[in-house]
Amino acid sequence: MPTHASALYSRWWQLETWLRSLVYVELRSKYGNAWADGLPPNSANRQQQDGAYHYMQTPDAQDQLAYLDAAPLLELTHEQWDLFGPYLPARKIWAGRIEELKQIRNRIGHCRRPHDDDLDRLEQTLRDLERGAFRATSSFNDQSSPDERWSDVLVRDWVHGNHSYAHLIEHARRQYDASFRLMVSTRPWTQPPAPEDDQLGSRAGCIWHACWYFRGGRFFDLEQFWREIEIDKDLITLVCSDSASSLQVSFSALEDQQSISDAIGRGFDSALANVRFTYNDEDPVTWARRFVNVDPRVHAGTPWASIDPSMRGVSLFSA
């Protein structure tokens, strides 16, 4: 393989996997569990047909966006500009860039030799996306505590402790040296709750986060945790860990609040069950690699799990 082609394929992998994850988070935040309804139907058909080859399935089999061609994926970011504009170059510039990217993707898909400028064009695109990618991921982790006066079910259950599993908060503190917090974040394209609001409600672009932190440097089995909460996986937006001692399960505010609250309770029980009493002595990269193939919604050490607003200057693509 020509060295130039290998480098180009690697950069395209960065670009396309980033856009797929961005599209998923924004659509899920905007439409809740109906996030995939506006995707071309052939992506769902391909996903269903792929199920016949169960012995060959990859971790992306659970992700409908993995079956969407690159051209409609790119065009979707332009068509729904209200969602994706905050992360992309100016709209006219991005429209022209899409046409160039489609040509590069076509050459890659047919194993044609790259144009001499293809790699430079792709790396420039990644540099142009750096600021938006930082904004997308850091805003996901720019979280605040919900107002205790809100009337939301989640505040009642997990701030005021009225859920049947809420006793686990104190149990986790005493027996596992673990803390729990309910947090809220908003996507850049929506307005955060105003001070006079009495609830978060079913607000598009708002996300609830159930967050645990396990002190003592013990190992947390993220893969086993995901298997145990399979009953709730269609309700969950992302499961994130930025270290072996942390866990965050996130939900769109458009989902049914009682269902989210119950899922947090079940997740709390599973989280405590999967804290090991052995010290985690792996370096962060080795630890994260353990879980890279669990599910597209599970993020260990990725930007969705680790980037926050204080980390300005960090590069997501290193292009």
Backbone bond lengths (Angstrom), bond angles and torsions (degrees), N, CA, C in turn:
res aa  C-N    CA-C-N  psi(-1)  N-CA   C-N-CA  omega(-1)  CA-C   N-CA-C  phi
1 M - - - 1.467 - - 1.528 108.92 -
2 P 1.334 117.50 134.39 1.462 119.30 175.47 1.525 111.31 -60.56
3 T 1.315 115.93 137.56 1.466 120.49 -178.83 1.527 111.03 -56.21
4 H 1.320 116.62 -39.44 1.458 121.44 -179.32 1.524 110.72 -60.90
5 A 1.348 116.56 -39.65 1.470 120.16 -179.43 1.522 110.44 -68.02
6 S 1.321 117.24 -41.30 1.457 120.81 179.89 1.525 110.97 -60.79
7 A 1.335 116.47 -44.10 1.462 120.29 178.92 1.524 110.74 -64.76
8 L 1.325 116.83 -39.30 1.462 121.00 179.82 1.518 110.92 -64.07
9 Y 1.330 118.05 -43.48 1.465 121.66 179.94 1.529 110.59 -62.14
10 S 1.335 116.35 -39.85 1.465 119.67 179.97 1.525 111.24 -63.94
11 R 1.315 116.18 -43.09 1.463 119.69 178.67 1.530 111.01 -66.44
12 W 1.338 116.70 -38.02 1.471 117.97 178.31 1.529 110.70 -64.68
13 W 1.312 116.74 -37.61 1.465 120.41 176.71 1.525 110.04 -56.94
14 Q 1.335 116.19 -45.85 1.464 119.41 177.57 1.522 111.29 -57.78
15 L 1.329 116.31 -47.71 1.463 120.74 -175.81 1.522 111.58 -64.49
16 E 1.316 117.29 -51.84 1.467 119.86 -172.54 1.518 111.81 -70.74
17 T 1.323 118.18 -40.50 1.470 118.98 178.72 1.531 110.59 -66.21
18 W 1.345 117.29 -34.76 1.456 119.47 176.55 1.531 110.64 -64.55
19 L 1.332 116.77 -47.63 1.457 119.59 -178.17 1.524 111.61 -63.16
20 R 1.321 117.39 -37.06 1.470 119.23 178.85 1.532 110.93 -65.11
21 S 1.304 117.13 -41.66 1.466 118.97 179.50 1.518 111.02 -69.04
22 L 1.332 117.23 -38.31 1.467 121.08 178.02 1.526 110.51 -63.79
23 V 1.328 116.57 -46.90 1.469 120.35 -179.97 1.525 110.62 -59.71
24 Y 1.326 116.81 -41.96 1.461 119.45 179.99 1.529 111.46 -61.96
25 V 1.324 117.14 -49.28 1.468 120.04 -176.81 1.524 110.89 -62.11
26 E 1.331 117.14 -43.59 1.467 119.02 -177.05 1.527 111.59 -70.95
27 L 1.329 118.11 -42.05 1.465 119.52 178.49 1.519 110.84 -65.37
28 R 1.319 117.10 -39.57 1.466 120.33 179.28 1.525 110.33 -65.92
29 S 1.322 116.66 -37.61 1.458 120.27 179.16 1.524 111.54 -69.36
30 K 1.321 116.75 -32.45 1.462 121.48 -176.59 1.530 112.22 -83.05
31 Y 1.361 116.74 -38.49 1.458 120.11 -170.58 1.527 114.33 -120.04
32 G 1.307 118.77 -0.78 1.461 120.30 -178.83 1.516 111.52 64.70
33 N 1.346 116.52 -142.49 1.464 119.01 -176.14 1.517 113.61 -70.92
34 A 1.337 117.93 -2.49 1.469 121.58 173.96 1.527 110.67 -94.67
35 W 1.320 117.54 18.54 1.466 122.26 -172.46 1.523 113.26 -58.79
36 A 1.337 118.05 -31.89 1.465 120.62 -174.70 1.522 113.19 -91.93
37 D 1.333 117.88 -1.05 1.468 120.18 -174.56 1.524 112.54 -62.34
38 G 1.316 118.02 -29.42 1.455 120.53 -177.85 1.515 114.71 -90.70
39 L 1.332 117.73 1.34 1.463 120.28 178.59 1.527 110.52 -76.13
40 P 1.332 118.00 151.92 1.468 119.78 175.80 1.529 110.82 -54.91
41 P 1.334 117.64 135.93 1.474 120.15 -174.91 1.518 113.90 -62.35
42 N 1.338 117.54 -22.97 1.465 117.67 -177.82 1.520 112.28 -66.24
43 S 1.350 117.69 -22.68 1.469 118.98 177.50 1.516 110.87 -68.24
44 A 1.338 117.87 -41.58 1.464 120.99 176.78 1.518 110.64 -66.88
45 N 1.332 117.09 -38.19 1.467 120.35 179.06 1.516 111.21 -64.08
46 R 1.316 116.56 -42.81 1.465 119.84 178.51 1.520 111.23 -63.97
47 Q 1.315 116.31 -40.19 1.464 120.10 178.77 1.519 110.31 -62.09
48 Q 1.325 116.77 -42.59 1.458 120.72 179.98 1.524 110.96 -66.52
49 Q 1.318 117.09 -42.14 1.467 120.54 179.54 1.522 111.48 -65.15
50 D 1.321 115.65 -34.30 1.462 120.13 179.80 1.522 111.60 -64.67
51 G 1.356 115.99 -25.40 1.454 119.97 179.18 1.508 113.17 -61.56
52 A 1.344 118.01 -23.59 1.466 120.87 178.84 1.525 111.24 -66.81
53 Y 1.319 116.16 -22.37 1.465 121.16 179.43 1.526 109.35 -103.53
54 H 1.316 115.52 53.48 1.454 121.08 -173.84 1.521 112.81 -59.35
55 Y 1.331 116.33 -27.82 1.464 119.66 -178.43 1.529 111.45 -75.34
56 M 1.346 116.94 -8.30 1.456 121.20 179.93 1.526 112.44 -116.11
57 Q 1.314 117.71 6.15 1.459 119.94 -173.55 1.527 112.21 -66.55
58 T 1.300 114.70 145.45 1.457 122.35 177.77 1.525 109.36 -104.03
59 P 1.336 118.74 169.95 1.474 119.68 177.92 1.524 113.29 -58.54
60 D 1.333 118.47 -22.87 1.457 121.28 -179.11 1.517 113.25 -78.85
61 A 1.325 117.70 0.27 1.465 120.48 -178.72 1.522 111.83 -60.95
62 Q 1.333 117.41 -23.27 1.465 121.27 -179.69 1.531 112.69 -83.78
63 D 1.327 117.14 -4.57 1.457 121.94 -172.99 1.522 110.17 -109.78
64 Q 1.324 117.11 109.86 1.464 119.93 -179.90 1.524 111.59 -61.90
65 L 1.321 117.53 -32.83 1.462 120.38 179.85 1.525 112.11 -64.22
66 A 1.325 118.00 -22.61 1.459 120.78 177.53 1.518 111.73 -67.81
67 Y 1.329 117.21 -14.60 1.463 122.24 -179.17 1.531 111.57 -105.58
68 L 1.319 116.73 7.47 1.457 121.52 178.64 1.526 109.03 -94.69
69 D 1.320 116.56 129.47 1.463 120.22 179.76 1.522 111.11 -60.50
70 A 1.318 115.79 156.40 1.459 120.69 -176.45 1.527 111.88 -64.25
71 A 1.328 118.06 -37.88 1.472 119.92 -177.21 1.526 111.77 -61.55
72 P 1.349 119.97 -53.60 1.470 118.22 177.17 1.520 113.59 -65.14
73 L 1.326 117.83 -27.45 1.464 120.21 175.43 1.531 109.93 -62.74
74 L 1.321 116.13 -47.87 1.454 120.39 179.07 1.524 111.26 -64.17
75 E 1.315 116.21 -43.13 1.464 120.04 -177.87 1.526 111.75 -66.34
76 L 1.327 116.63 -31.75 1.461 120.35 178.81 1.537 110.72 -61.49
77 T 1.331 116.58 -37.43 1.462 119.27 179.88 1.527 111.18 -65.58
78 H 1.324 117.19 -28.21 1.463 121.54 178.36 1.524 110.98 -82.30
79 E 1.332 116.48 -39.94 1.467 120.43 -177.73 1.524 111.71 -67.50
80 Q 1.323 117.77 -37.21 1.466 121.02 179.56 1.532 109.11 -104.12
81 W 1.305 113.77 62.16 1.461 120.37 -173.27 1.520 112.36 -64.38
82 D 1.329 117.44 -28.64 1.466 119.33 179.45 1.519 111.35 -61.31
83 L 1.341 117.94 -28.34 1.461 121.89 178.95 1.523 112.71 -88.00
84 F 1.331 116.51 -38.78 1.461 119.63 -168.90 1.524 113.89 -106.06
85 G 1.322 116.77 -13.15 1.457 119.68 178.82 1.516 114.33 -54.82
86 P 1.361 119.47 -38.00 1.472 119.28 -179.12 1.525 114.60 -61.87
87 Y 1.335 117.45 -13.80 1.468 120.14 -173.89 1.527 113.33 -114.26
88 L 1.333 117.75 -0.80 1.460 121.19 -170.71 1.526 110.81 -121.79
89 P 1.340 117.15 163.69 1.471 119.30 172.45 1.528 110.90 -61.00
90 A 1.332 116.82 174.60 1.457 120.85 179.42 1.535 110.33 -51.22
91 R 1.328 115.95 148.33 1.463 120.33 -169.97 1.530 113.03 -57.76
92 K 1.326 117.96 -44.19 1.464 120.32 -179.85 1.521 111.03 -64.23
93 I 1.325 115.74 -39.55 1.466 119.51 178.57 1.524 110.46 -65.17
94 W 1.334 116.22 -43.69 1.456 119.77 -178.67 1.531 111.22 -65.61
95 A 1.330 118.05 -36.22 1.465 121.12 178.25 1.527 110.35 -60.22
96 G 1.331 116.61 -43.94 1.461 119.26 177.45 1.513 112.22 -68.74
97 R 1.318 116.40 -36.67 1.467 120.37 179.55 1.529 110.64 -64.72
98 I 1.324 117.00 -36.90 1.460 120.30 178.82 1.522 110.57 -57.62
99 E 1.324 117.10 -43.35 1.466 120.06 -179.21 1.522 110.99 -63.26
100 E 1.326 117.43 -40.22 1.458 120.17 176.52 1.523 111.62 -65.39
101 L 1.328 116.27 -42.90 1.463 120.21 -179.35 1.517 111.69 -64.73
102 K 1.303 117.65 -36.39 1.471 120.72 177.89 1.521 110.73 -63.64
103 Q 1.326 117.19 -36.78 1.466 119.83 177.54 1.527 110.86 -66.87
104 I 1.325 116.44 -42.29 1.468 119.57 178.24 1.525 110.23 -63.48
105 R 1.329 116.18 -44.69 1.474 120.37 179.91 1.510 111.11 -61.88
106 N 1.326 117.74 -36.38 1.464 121.21 178.87 1.518 110.51 -64.99
107 R 1.314 116.63 -40.78 1.461 119.43 177.95 1.526 110.88 -64.95
108 I 1.328 116.37 -41.44 1.467 120.04 178.75 1.520 110.30 -63.34
109 G 1.347 116.49 -46.13 1.462 120.66 -176.65 1.514 113.25 -62.00
110 H 1.332 117.36 -27.48 1.461 121.35 -178.95 1.526 112.33 -105.30
111 C 1.336 116.04 12.39 1.472 121.39 177.76 1.530 111.74 54.44
112 R 1.336 115.62 36.27 1.455 119.44 174.59 1.526 109.22 -84.18
113 R 1.297 115.98 151.52 1.462 119.65 179.71 1.526 109.23 -64.92
114 P 1.321 116.97 137.67 1.468 119.62 -177.31 1.530 112.03 -67.89
115 H 1.314 115.57 155.45 1.455 121.30 166.66 1.527 107.46 -70.09
116 D 1.319 116.15 151.14 1.465 119.61 -177.57 1.528 112.44 -58.25
117 D 1.338 117.74 -27.20 1.457 121.18 -176.57 1.532 113.53 -97.57
118 D 1.333 117.80 -1.01 1.472 119.72 -174.76 1.522 112.23 -60.07
119 L 1.328 116.52 -45.62 1.462 119.42 -177.92 1.527 110.49 -65.16
120 D 1.333 117.01 -41.91 1.458 120.08 178.22 1.526 111.00 -61.96
121 R 1.335 116.83 -42.24 1.463 120.23 179.23 1.527 110.96 -62.17
122 L 1.324 115.95 -42.27 1.457 120.44 -177.65 1.525 110.99 -68.62
123 E 1.317 117.10 -42.17 1.460 119.52 178.84 1.522 111.42 -67.27
124 Q 1.326 117.48 -34.19 1.459 119.72 175.85 1.529 110.52 -65.95
125 T 1.335 116.36 -38.41 1.466 119.91 176.82 1.521 110.80 -61.59
126 L 1.322 116.87 -43.41 1.464 119.65 178.71 1.528 111.14 -63.79
127 R 1.319 117.25 -38.85 1.466 119.49 176.65 1.530 110.64 -64.07
128 D 1.326 115.96 -38.25 1.465 119.82 179.01 1.530 112.12 -68.93
129 L 1.330 116.83 -22.16 1.464 121.04 -179.34 1.522 112.89 -91.99
130 E 1.342 117.70 -8.52 1.462 120.88 -174.09 1.526 111.96 -56.52
131 R 1.323 116.66 -50.37 1.461 119.25 -175.15 1.531 110.73 -63.24
132 G 1.334 116.30 -41.32 1.460 119.55 179.33 1.518 112.69 -68.10
133 A 1.324 116.84 -36.84 1.463 120.01 178.48 1.522 110.31 -65.84
134 F 1.336 115.74 -39.04 1.467 118.90 175.96 1.523 110.46 -63.36
135 R 1.313 116.81 -42.62 1.462 120.08 -179.41 1.530 110.70 -63.75
136 A 1.327 116.95 -41.37 1.466 120.73 -178.79 1.520 111.35 -63.12
137 T 1.333 116.79 -48.28 1.461 120.12 -174.80 1.523 112.31 -77.49
138 S 1.338 116.74 -38.87 1.468 118.75 -178.74 1.521 111.46 -69.49
139 S 1.337 118.03 -33.27 1.462 119.80 178.08 1.525 111.02 -69.52
140 F 1.321 116.59 -29.35 1.468 120.43 175.19 1.525 110.50 -62.69
141 N 1.326 115.94 -35.36 1.466 121.44 -178.29 1.521 113.65 -100.53
142 D 1.325 117.12 5.07 1.465 121.66 175.30 1.532 107.15 -87.12
143 Q 1.305 115.65 83.45 1.461 121.60 -168.09 1.523 111.72 -109.66
144 S 1.314 114.29 151.76 1.461 120.61 176.84 1.524 109.14 -134.63
145 S 1.313 115.28 159.96 1.470 119.67 178.12 1.527 109.48 -75.02
146 P 1.317 117.71 141.51 1.467 119.47 175.74 1.521 110.43 -67.47
147 D 1.313 115.54 152.46 1.462 120.80 177.71 1.523 109.27 -67.15
148 E 1.306 117.28 126.75 1.464 121.02 -178.34 1.523 112.63 -61.77
149 R 1.333 116.96 -18.36 1.459 120.40 -179.73 1.526 113.07 -85.73
150 W 1.342 116.86 -8.04 1.460 118.54 179.68 1.527 110.51 -62.80
151 S 1.319 114.39 149.12 1.469 119.96 -178.55 1.524 112.99 -93.44
152 D 1.331 117.69 7.45 1.467 120.46 -178.24 1.527 111.88 -61.74
153 V 1.326 115.18 148.24 1.466 121.48 177.49 1.523 110.86 -56.69
154 L 1.333 116.62 -41.60 1.464 119.75 -177.35 1.521 112.18 -65.48
155 V 1.310 116.73 -36.70 1.471 119.75 176.41 1.523 109.73 -66.92
156 R 1.312 115.83 -44.32 1.474 119.66 178.25 1.526 110.89 -59.09
157 D 1.345 115.89 -44.19 1.463 119.60 -172.92 1.520 113.72 -79.50
158 W 1.372 117.54 -38.32 1.462 119.40 -169.12 1.524 114.54 -116.81
159 V 1.313 117.82 -8.00 1.460 120.82 170.15 1.518 109.89 -99.83
160 H 1.333 115.63 -43.48 1.468 120.74 179.67 1.525 112.62 -95.03
161 G 1.344 117.00 -2.91 1.462 120.35 170.20 1.510 115.63 75.01
162 N 1.343 118.75 34.23 1.464 121.09 -177.94 1.519 114.46 -94.70
163 H 1.332 118.01 -3.59 1.462 119.11 178.06 1.522 110.22 -77.64
164 S 1.332 116.01 151.57 1.466 119.37 -178.44 1.526 112.68 -64.27
165 Y 1.338 117.38 -20.91 1.467 121.32 177.39 1.533 112.13 -95.41
166 A 1.315 117.46 -1.42 1.467 119.84 -173.42 1.527 113.09 -64.18
167 H 1.318 117.89 -20.22 1.466 119.68 176.62 1.523 111.78 -61.98
168 L 1.353 116.00 -18.53 1.460 119.72 -179.65 1.527 112.08 -67.84
169 I 1.322 117.78 -19.55 1.460 120.26 179.00 1.530 109.88 -61.43
170 E 1.317 116.46 -50.81 1.462 120.46 179.13 1.527 111.28 -71.49
171 H 1.340 116.48 -37.81 1.465 120.74 177.86 1.528 110.20 -60.38
172 A 1.330 116.94 -42.68 1.463 120.86 -179.60 1.524 110.28 -64.71
173 R 1.320 117.13 -39.85 1.460 120.51 -179.87 1.521 111.69 -64.72
174 R 1.333 116.26 -43.49 1.466 120.39 -175.96 1.527 113.51 -76.80
175 Q 1.327 116.19 -44.89 1.458 120.42 -171.49 1.531 114.38 -94.95
176 Y 1.326 117.16 -24.91 1.469 119.92 -174.63 1.527 112.75 -120.17
177 D 1.327 116.66 -1.11 1.455 120.58 -175.45 1.523 110.13 51.10
178 A 1.326 114.73 45.19 1.463 122.08 -176.75 1.530 109.48 -121.25
179 S 1.320 115.91 143.98 1.458 120.63 179.43 1.525 109.85 -115.47
180 F 1.324 115.26 154.48 1.465 122.42 179.19 1.522 109.26 -130.35
181 R 1.348 115.52 140.89 1.466 121.00 174.60 1.520 109.15 -141.16
182 L 1.308 115.66 142.46 1.461 122.01 169.00 1.521 107.13 -99.11
183 M 1.347 116.63 126.06 1.455 121.40 -175.61 1.532 110.51 -129.51
184 V 1.332 115.27 167.99 1.463 122.29 -178.80 1.529 108.87 -136.00
185 S 1.343 116.17 141.44 1.465 120.55 170.43 1.520 109.07 -136.26
186 T 1.322 116.23 162.59 1.466 121.07 179.01 1.519 109.38 -129.08
187 R 1.319 116.20 145.12 1.451 121.28 177.18 1.529 109.82 -75.67
188 P 1.320 117.94 152.06 1.469 120.14 -175.43 1.528 114.90 -61.55
189 W 1.331 118.55 -20.11 1.465 120.57 -177.22 1.537 113.19 -89.87
190 T 1.311 117.78 4.35 1.463 119.93 178.64 1.523 109.91 -125.22
191 Q 1.316 116.00 167.86 1.454 121.42 178.59 1.527 110.52 -92.84
192 P 1.321 118.32 134.24 1.472 119.54 176.22 1.525 109.87 -69.96
193 P 1.323 117.30 162.76 1.472 119.93 178.03 1.526 111.05 -56.93
194 A 1.317 116.15 139.25 1.460 121.45 177.36 1.525 109.96 -79.69
195 P 1.318 118.47 156.10 1.473 120.78 -178.89 1.524 113.60 -56.52
196 E 1.331 116.45 -30.43 1.468 118.76 -178.15 1.525 113.49 -84.89
197 D 1.341 118.66 -5.59 1.462 120.12 179.46 1.521 110.60 -66.80
198 D 1.332 115.97 142.72 1.460 119.27 179.74 1.522 112.50 -102.98
199 Q 1.337 116.66 5.16 1.460 120.38 175.81 1.527 109.60 -164.84
200 L 1.325 115.49 158.87 1.458 119.71 172.14 1.517 109.34 -78.58
201 G 1.345 115.54 -44.07 1.451 120.79 175.99 1.516 113.06 67.97
202 S 1.323 115.43 -163.90 1.467 122.11 179.54 1.521 108.32 -90.27
203 R 1.311 115.29 72.84 1.460 121.76 -174.28 1.523 109.74 -101.64
204 A 1.341 116.88 116.66 1.458 120.91 178.36 1.518 109.94 -58.93
205 G 1.320 116.69 136.41 1.449 121.74 178.77 1.509 114.83 91.13
206 C 1.325 117.81 -3.77 1.469 121.47 176.88 1.522 109.57 -102.07
207 I 1.316 115.44 145.85 1.465 120.86 -175.04 1.522 109.35 -132.89
208 W 1.323 115.55 132.62 1.464 122.37 172.07 1.528 108.83 -89.90
209 H 1.326 116.43 140.01 1.461 121.69 178.60 1.531 109.35 -127.66
210 A 1.318 116.01 122.01 1.467 121.25 170.03 1.520 107.29 -95.52
211 C 1.327 117.25 119.45 1.462 121.97 -169.95 1.523 111.50 -122.61
212 W 1.331 115.63 132.14 1.459 121.75 175.83 1.523 109.34 -123.21
213 Y 1.323 115.28 146.87 1.459 120.29 172.40 1.521 108.60 -134.54
214 F 1.339 115.38 127.19 1.464 121.86 -176.46 1.522 108.82 -107.31
215 R 1.305 116.67 112.79 1.464 120.83 -178.05 1.524 111.00 -79.45
216 G 1.309 114.56 163.87 1.458 119.45 176.16 1.508 114.46 95.68
217 G 1.355 118.25 -0.31 1.459 120.40 175.50 1.511 114.55 69.95
218 R 1.349 117.16 23.93 1.456 119.14 -178.90 1.530 111.12 -82.13
219 F 1.310 115.27 157.33 1.458 121.13 -176.40 1.525 110.80 -80.17
220 F 1.345 115.93 135.16 1.460 121.35 175.53 1.524 108.48 -112.34
221 D 1.337 116.82 127.74 1.471 121.96 -177.10 1.524 109.09 -87.53
222 L 1.316 115.96 91.86 1.458 121.79 -176.60 1.526 111.96 -67.75
223 E 1.318 117.05 -36.75 1.467 120.39 -179.45 1.515 111.40 -66.00
224 Q 1.318 118.09 -44.64 1.456 121.41 178.10 1.530 110.64 -65.05
225 F 1.318 116.35 -39.09 1.463 120.39 176.85 1.522 110.46 -57.88
226 W 1.325 117.35 -45.96 1.464 120.82 -179.15 1.533 111.39 -61.84
227 R 1.317 116.14 -39.72 1.477 118.57 178.50 1.521 111.11 -63.92
228 E 1.320 116.48 -37.82 1.459 119.92 -175.97 1.525 113.13 -74.05
229 I 1.329 117.51 -23.58 1.466 118.85 179.67 1.526 111.37 -102.76
230 E 1.323 116.75 24.09 1.468 121.07 -177.40 1.522 112.24 -57.20
231 I 1.322 116.73 -30.93 1.467 120.47 -179.86 1.537 111.18 -60.54
232 D 1.317 117.30 -25.56 1.460 121.62 -176.42 1.524 113.62 -106.83
233 K 1.319 118.17 5.55 1.465 118.99 -170.26 1.527 112.90 -65.25
234 D 1.328 118.80 -28.45 1.459 119.93 179.50 1.528 112.24 -76.12
235 L 1.315 116.70 -10.19 1.465 121.91 178.22 1.523 111.43 -92.74
236 I 1.321 116.39 -21.02 1.462 122.62 -171.14 1.525 110.97 -87.54
237 T 1.321 115.70 137.94 1.465 120.59 173.02 1.521 109.84 -81.20
238 L 1.326 117.72 -60.57 1.463 122.29 177.61 1.522 110.28 -143.57
239 V 1.323 115.41 152.19 1.468 122.98 166.04 1.518 106.19 -115.06
240 C 1.325 117.27 121.92 1.464 121.76 -173.91 1.524 111.48 -125.76
241 S 1.325 115.14 143.18 1.464 122.11 170.76 1.514 108.02 -138.30
242 D 1.318 116.88 126.11 1.465 118.71 176.29 1.524 111.50 -96.93
243 S 1.332 116.99 -2.34 1.458 122.07 175.12 1.524 107.47 -161.29
244 A 1.326 115.52 171.71 1.458 119.94 179.85 1.521 112.26 -68.33
245 S 1.324 117.42 -8.57 1.462 121.03 -176.52 1.524 113.36 -108.87
246 S 1.328 117.54 4.88 1.460 119.68 -175.47 1.519 111.08 -125.31
247 L 1.328 114.91 156.27 1.459 121.52 178.28 1.519 108.20 -152.76
248 Q 1.321 115.15 136.62 1.458 120.73 177.30 1.522 108.67 -140.40
249 V 1.319 117.41 125.16 1.464 122.70 177.51 1.524 106.97 -115.44
250 S 1.337 116.51 124.68 1.460 121.23 -170.78 1.520 111.51 -117.77
251 F 1.332 115.57 146.19 1.461 122.98 -176.08 1.529 109.81 -137.17
252 S 1.321 116.84 140.69 1.455 120.30 171.45 1.522 109.63 -66.42
253 A 1.335 116.82 140.23 1.464 120.98 178.95 1.523 112.14 -66.42
254 L 1.339 117.29 -11.19 1.458 120.72 179.36 1.528 112.74 -80.00
255 E 1.328 117.13 -13.39 1.464 119.61 178.01 1.532 109.40 -73.86
256 D 1.315 115.68 159.21 1.460 120.86 178.65 1.533 109.74 -61.12
257 Q 1.334 116.28 125.11 1.469 120.11 -173.63 1.522 113.23 -65.45
258 Q 1.299 117.99 -37.27 1.455 118.94 178.90 1.521 110.87 -66.08
259 S 1.346 116.15 -37.50 1.468 119.71 177.25 1.522 110.60 -65.14
260 I 1.344 116.85 -40.42 1.470 119.86 176.62 1.525 110.19 -62.53
261 S 1.322 116.58 -45.39 1.456 120.90 -177.93 1.521 111.40 -59.77
262 D 1.330 116.13 -43.55 1.468 120.00 179.07 1.524 111.08 -67.60
263 A 1.335 116.73 -36.52 1.465 120.19 177.77 1.524 110.44 -64.77
264 I 1.332 117.58 -38.06 1.464 120.73 176.18 1.529 110.07 -62.20
265 G 1.317 116.89 -41.52 1.457 119.88 178.36 1.517 112.39 -60.89
266 R 1.332 115.97 -46.55 1.468 119.20 178.48 1.528 110.59 -65.83
267 G 1.357 116.25 -39.09 1.452 119.51 177.91 1.517 112.28 -64.45
268 F 1.334 116.50 -36.21 1.463 121.10 178.42 1.528 109.84 -61.06
269 D 1.311 116.20 -46.54 1.463 121.05 -179.99 1.528 110.62 -60.91
270 S 1.342 116.38 -45.23 1.467 120.44 -179.74 1.524 111.80 -68.17
271 A 1.332 116.43 -35.97 1.460 119.44 -179.85 1.527 110.93 -61.46
272 L 1.324 116.97 -46.28 1.465 119.51 179.86 1.519 111.43 -65.93
273 A 1.320 116.39 -33.62 1.468 119.97 -179.34 1.524 112.11 -69.84
274 N 1.346 117.05 -20.85 1.459 119.86 -174.88 1.520 113.66 -107.32
275 V 1.323 116.57 11.87 1.463 119.82 170.27 1.521 108.26 -83.52
276 R 1.311 116.57 118.64 1.459 120.72 -179.88 1.529 109.89 -86.21
277 F 1.296 116.18 154.37 1.459 120.79 179.84 1.524 111.97 -92.92
278 T 1.337 115.11 10.16 1.457 120.24 175.93 1.522 109.24 -97.22
279 Y 1.310 117.00 144.19 1.452 121.96 -178.41 1.521 109.34 -74.03
280 N 1.316 116.57 137.24 1.458 121.19 177.94 1.531 109.14 -85.10
281 D 1.348 116.20 111.14 1.459 120.12 -177.07 1.527 112.23 -108.42
282 E 1.338 117.35 13.57 1.458 120.73 178.66 1.528 110.21 -82.26
283 D 1.330 115.69 148.87 1.456 118.44 172.19 1.526 108.51 -71.55
284 P 1.327 118.54 158.25 1.465 121.48 -173.75 1.528 114.31 -56.89
285 V 1.328 117.84 -36.50 1.465 120.22 -178.41 1.517 110.62 -68.77
286 T 1.326 117.41 -44.97 1.466 120.96 178.37 1.521 110.48 -62.72
287 W 1.326 116.50 -42.66 1.468 120.17 178.29 1.527 110.86 -59.93
288 A 1.328 118.00 -46.74 1.464 121.44 -177.42 1.526 111.42 -63.89
289 R 1.322 117.38 -35.91 1.461 120.78 -178.63 1.523 112.14 -64.60
290 R 1.317 117.26 -23.40 1.459 120.03 178.00 1.533 111.96 -57.60
291 F 1.344 115.91 -30.58 1.460 120.34 -168.89 1.523 113.49 -116.39
292 V 1.329 116.87 13.41 1.461 119.97 -174.28 1.531 111.81 -66.78
293 N 1.332 118.32 -24.08 1.464 121.07 -176.26 1.525 113.23 -110.82
294 V 1.327 118.09 19.25 1.465 119.79 -178.49 1.518 110.87 -69.89
295 D 1.328 117.23 -57.05 1.457 122.93 -177.90 1.535 106.94 -169.85
296 P 1.345 118.33 148.35 1.474 118.80 179.10 1.524 113.95 -59.62
297 R 1.335 117.30 -20.41 1.462 119.78 179.51 1.520 113.00 -87.13
298 V 1.308 118.15 -6.95 1.466 122.44 -179.48 1.527 108.90 -100.26
299 H 1.327 116.13 119.96 1.460 121.78 -174.79 1.524 109.70 -122.56
300 A 1.316 115.63 112.65 1.464 121.92 176.16 1.515 108.38 -111.41
301 G 1.328 115.95 111.33 1.455 120.66 177.40 1.520 115.05 72.21
302 T 1.324 119.02 9.85 1.464 120.93 177.54 1.530 109.38 -82.52
303 P 1.340 117.80 170.75 1.471 118.85 177.26 1.520 113.88 -57.49
304 W 1.334 118.69 -34.55 1.464 119.87 178.06 1.522 111.01 -63.00
305 A 1.321 117.37 -26.61 1.465 121.33 -177.93 1.518 112.84 -92.67
306 S 1.330 117.67 -22.80 1.469 117.95 -165.78 1.522 116.37 -125.47
307 I 1.324 118.71 -20.01 1.467 119.51 -175.16 1.522 109.98 -82.54
308 D 1.336 116.34 130.30 1.463 120.38 175.01 1.522 108.95 -132.13
309 P 1.341 118.42 166.86 1.466 120.61 -172.86 1.522 115.38 -58.53
310 S 1.317 118.48 -21.26 1.463 120.57 -178.79 1.527 113.09 -76.23
311 M 1.318 117.65 -8.30 1.464 121.60 -172.29 1.524 112.08 -97.68
312 R 1.312 117.50 37.54 1.464 120.93 -179.04 1.531 110.46 -60.80
313 G 1.338 114.69 140.59 1.445 119.87 -177.68 1.516 113.32 98.89
314 V 1.338 117.95 -13.51 1.447 120.75 178.41 1.520 109.20 -72.00
315 S 1.331 117.10 145.05 1.456 122.13 179.29 1.520 110.02 -107.17
316 L 1.320 116.41 128.50 1.457 120.38 178.23 1.529 112.04 -86.06
317 F 1.327 116.90 -25.16 1.461 120.65 -174.66 1.518 113.55 -113.88
318 S 1.331 117.72 -22.45 1.472 122.60 -178.46 1.525 111.88 52.33
319 A 1.317 115.15 40.49 1.467 119.75 -178.08 1.531 110.63 -90.49
